[in-house]
Amino acid sequence: TIISWGKSREKDAFECLLDQFPSGPVAVVSDSYDIFKACKHIWGDKLKERVMERSEDSALIIRPDSGDPAQTLIE
């Protein structure tokens, strides 16, 4: 579903999921284009405030869906 928004609107797609699921854990596949860019620049910068505002029982799970999972986690 993320790629249906297009590369230039990846942040908007992530933000929409935060809007749709304001409470409870939510897992977001974030490797549609570049998981490391998504983690550092989108989740860790542009949307950081939104993520930090989530309650303790409303974890954001940034999920890769391709590549070597062990290597991705190490990165």
Number of C-alpha atoms within 10 A of each C-alpha: 10 20 14 9 13 14 13 9 13 19 18 16 19 21 18 13 14 18 11 10 13 16 15 12 15 16 13 18 15 24 19 16 13 10 20 15 13 20 16 12 14 19 21 14 13 14 17 14 11 14 18 12 10 16 13 11 9 15 15 19 12 16 16 19 13 12 9 9 12 8 8 13 9 6 8
